[in-house]
Amino acid sequence: MSGSVLHPTSKEQQAVIVEIPQHVRDTATQLGAGVPYALKVLAGQLADDPDMGRPSGTPGILTVMVDGDLFEDCPDLAIGYIPGPDRIEIRYVNLAASSAELAADAQD
């Protein structure tokens, strides 16, 4: 009997675990009633596509921008996470600076 190694096909790939620490959950609740749901939806998307974010100013952390208009009672968000081969850890959820705020800051 020869030994064989099974390689998962794309349909059999192991699921990526997305961890949302309690402090991130607490912050999400404070930012708006719809933010925890938006965070949960994003966690599901990250499990399918862990590289969807863009590099942030912090090494190793990617950031995803969430359009708050897609969720009830949710502002625009910037969500940072650390991707790994089998695990993603969401590190922060912040209000995203809107283009109007950026323009006002530039004029000041």
N, C-alpha and C positions, 0 to 999 in steps of 0.2 A: 504494500500500500504506500503510494508516494504521498508526501506532504504537499499540500497546496495552500496558497495564500489567497484569501478572498479580498478583492478590492471592491469597495462600494461603487455602484454606478451613481450617476447624478440623482436618480430617484431614491437611492438608499443612503445618501449622505447623512451623517449624524447631524442632529439639530444643534445650532449654536445657542448657548444659554445666554440670555440677556439679564444682567443683574441690575436692579435699581435699588441702591442703598436707601435706608430710611430717611437720611437727611435730604436726599433728593426728592423723595416722596413728600416730605414736609414742606419743602420749598415750593413744589408744584401746587400743593393745596393752597398756599398763601398767595400765589400769583393769579389764581382764578379758578372758578368752579369747573371749567372745561379742561384745565391743564392736565390733571391726572389722566383723563381719558386720552388726550393727545399724546401724552408720554407713553401710554400703553400701546397705542396704535403704532407709534414710532418704534417701540421695542420689537413689535412683530415684524416691521419692515426691516429693521437692522438684522434680525435673525436670518432673513432671506438674503439680504445684501449688506454685509458688514462694512463694505467700503464706500457707502453712499455719501459719507461726510467729506468735508474739505479740511485740510490742515488748519489748526488753530494757532494761536501765538504760543501755545505751550507744547513742547516736544512730546510726541506720542499720542496726543489727544486730537481727535477729529471732531468737527462741529457740523451739525445739521441745522439748517434754518427751517422753522415750521411756520407756515402761513396760518395765523390765528383765525382768519376768515373761514377756514375749512371746518372749524370746530366751534360749537356754541360756548359763549362765555370764556373765550381763550384769546389772549393777546398773541402777537407774533413772538416767537421764541427762538432762542439759540440754545441748543442742547449739545453738550460735549460728552464724548465717550472715548474709551480706550478699546480698540479692537484687538482681538486675539484669535487664534486658530479655532478654538472651540468655546470661547467665552468672551462676552462683551460686557464692560462695566460702564454704565452711565455715570458720569462724574459730576455733572452740573446741569441745571436748567435755569436760564436767565431770560429776562425780557430782551427782545431784539431791538436794537436802535432802528427806528423807522427812518426812511429817507427824509421825511419832513423835519424830524429832530436833528438829523445830521446837517441839513441845510441851515436850520436856525442856529446851530452851534457854530457853523462856519461863518455866518454873518456877524456873530458876536465877537 
